[in-house]
């Protein structure tokens, strides 16, 4: 299974398996969101101050941008 594949597609069909399937799907979603946040953080940290200024943001905005609550 490749890293980009979702583990939630491999759910067992029994009632207990359905609970485990939902648990795996929830974990899979959390892991995906974490990877996305980490990638965004790395991208922002690589940017120069000039690039950030061109976008109208600064380094103190990073937590809000990563958390999804940033508003201009």
Secondary structure, 3 states (H helix, E strand, C coil): CCCCCCHHHCCCCCHHHHHHHHHHHHHHHHHHHHHHHHHHHHHHHHCCHHHHHHHCCCHHHHHHHHHCCCCC
